[in-house]
């Protein structure tokens, strides 16, 4: 099938609306007043258009409820007119069943193929609200079907009805659809232009160029074909080389205008789109993928019947997700981006909005006050955590945060549906330091909550991403700005153990579309066979200033704004990534994540743990030279003295079993001495786990399990320790081993 561009449409010159007579009659059958408007008009048009029923006059009818009073409707100008010309080029006859025109946020009238304007008042009830006090809200009228033999054409006239103001139609999409043989719809779109303007006499004059001829040829075969292959790859084959754009289409064959294009492919004979991952899905409204050439003409269809997921049930609820708003940042408009995002979520009926931190640029009072002012206007709750920009390098100003935000560093919310509870766990940063971003008490709280709700669905909202999971495109983000060390190790441990958790984070700002450069850029989870071995990790782009890339660089998209709506079902969630600047959903960021509950056994260790004494240290036979002793007069303190690099112990207690794989260590106090004098604690000494050394409080480490030794290591690095010797570490700590 071939379509024709706007340049092919016939060009009207000028139409002027003039005063017309009106009369009112009473319909005795239903007690209604019927208002008749006879609208003479002057046209200057090309001869090829020939809409003869418009040249002399047109009759417009409006029905209003009878209230015992005369009702006056204003009609200020003639509507835009369109002409369908549909030609059958097939070898056999086709049935043209329906021709319709619709306008975004409104509808339009379609005339029959006979001369004159024939309206079917029985189809759905006709409502005309015209003039400067009305709306472009008019019922669609369709014919009963017309058979076209080979070579025959069908002509239909349509009118789109604008408000009588300057820009009522400008930028709105006018959709055309023709249904053939009880099957596919042929679709066509135009973008509305300025239709009328007020002259000096108070009359709205018609603006030129708004009478169009639309030509559609029903051809035998598509010139471009495609199919969806394994792994959600899309293959497109074309007989004519060119650039082809893939767009989701609805059940009526029209493009889903609330979705961005899937992609544009340059096709010689065959090309593939490989940017979807296995959890990408087609949206609920989609029934096919249309293939459009460079001029916007539809050249083929890709069926999605076998690919599309089940949408037989409705979401239990939904919530909005944002990150990195950055109120107060110069050269962008984060406040308007944020306001628009909250309005969008509210209009979609979301339960609440969750924000993954960095609501401000510098954590200043004016920025926090602006946040409070914007959020106070939202009809739905908004919950946020702190990010590094909110916490600052000096640490979070709790007084200001409590005054304007009123949320603690860690807190929880819950949503109950169908007898089940979903838990939302919010983890905020206390300081802009990527080795100690979170308070120890915050991490303890989070682990306790995940343990408590281990067999329920938990959404974790935090700021910093996992560097080797989602959110760190090709490791381009500056490595000094990643979460690191023992806090990273502990959070990774939680994510791996509590597989019923879904972690949302931001920080890196990456746009949704950058999944094309790395399949785990937005979504991450690990499996052994079909069994999950980690929770889900979801990267959330920036609302204030998303960052784009060519796969190797970072470039601010200052005009952009992104986020997502999360639709929650019994056993899965759908993620609808949004370009908030355009209001369009993004195919590459439309996902379904399985959240079926996996049974997790509770911790078998002693919950509190006990203090470690010298008796719990076992010398590592391959790392001799260190000594350990309890500190006289200081209960629960031990001194561990190293005389060289590569010396160490294994540390055990009664919570250890042969099946232990992780250990949580709570350090209450630690000091360093050399020859009796206090010194700074050197690097590369202490507990060893996850390829790093640590002596800070609340850490998690791997347990070594070998035939000749076992436990958690406490040592100096053999290859990296080059600091003061002898070195005595005086430490007070507890340990709990987990299976």
C-alpha angles and dihedrals in degrees: 000000000000129000131198127229127235088262088065093056119105114257122231117202112206137342122187125196113220134184115288138193123250138193136184126220130180122239103218093195098064106013095247132138113231115205116206121201119193106196116190110193140181117233134184106193141152115267093238092069099061101176088166095176088064097047097074107024142313131224117223120186128199125184119209132181114266111244100163090263133092110260119212122203121189119225110185107172148002118273125240113273131217133186125209118208110184118183125190113221096170122112091241135045121275130204113235100204107171142012120187143168125202134178124212106260090011147035139238144216124255120202126215121254092256121092114274130035112288117188125194103216093186098065107099096318120289121244121182115189103176140170133029093318095048141070136239091257112133131149121250116242122202136185129243095250135285127219115222120198120206109299095010121129134210124210125199131172125218136185128204113206117217130190113259096254137098104269106014095133101025111126094002118126118244110203126202124192134179121189118212129192095347089290136082125011120230108223135201134172138199128182114237119245136199105297110182142009133194116252128206092271095059093256123127108235121206116247116228126256102043105117110087138185114211116199121197125181117200100213128189100245140016114253091215128044134182146174140194113249133196115299091032092283115155120216122199125190122190134186088202117051115233148103114300127190121210117216132176113244131200131232090279093054095251122132114261097244092193090064127072119231115282092225146306116246128197103222126192096166103322135007137173136218108213104169099098117093127210094272096051112111139185114255123259093253096051122103101163144358114247120212113217128187126227092276092053098256118142110242104169150350136239114206116223100185096118094038101048116096126233112279098172092120130059124234116270088222140321138223136194122240127201138162141189101020093166100197108196097032111135126231093033135070103236095156094058090043090053094046091049091049094052091047090051093051092046092051090054094054098246119175094227144329123250122198124200095214141268093095087157136041098225108004091250124159094244091053093049090047090052090051091051091049094051095044092048088066094054115103090209129060118268120203125187141178126211122263130195093273090053095045095042125197089282093058132260115308096230094187093058092040092052092044097053106020103028096201126118124236090258127023142141139229128187139204122203123205132159092356093305129107127217115202124214112201116192118201116187132191120246098197141011094255119115095206095051104019095141132052113250088236090055092055092046089051092050094049091048091051093048089049091048093049096033093131096045132071113272127188111202114201114195140139111236120071127222103257095220096040130048124339102036105093109206089329088283094135110096106272092221088066096058127103106256147167127028096341090057090048092051094048091047088051090053092048091050096045099042099055093171090070127100113203120205117192139160130178100118095066093213116166119245093243093065089084083093088076098045128017093216095047093108108012131036137175134143129220141187100212103313095334115099116234097187141025121260118275117203124187115214118204124225122281091199105040120356116201121230129197147183088225095274108047140052121231125172114237096208093178093052133093126177142177139133147243115229113209111200123210132173097272106008144028129225118215116207107192112205137204092215092190092065098024091234126133116233120235092207089056098047108107144163116211120193109231099174108154117257115203111244122192116231123251112280095197128102102274099221101030124210134260115272120238133188089269089068093061117093117191115243102233091213093050105047127163103072125105133202133197139163114258112248113236092010109090116216094010122120131190116218112190124196123192097183147003120286096034125130159127142236114237122211139166139180093281089065118103132174087257095054113125104166136034130200114211124196112196112197098178137001133178136170130220137177119196089344096308123113115248136176114273106260126224123255096037133102133037113006124212141128089022095299142087124237142175099173124114126273104019136155125220140177119259116233112228115186134139096254101035142014143174136066117320124239110183153113117269114259094211104027109035109101103146137105120330138230092037126185119195112200108197142169115198149143129221135201121188122210132200 
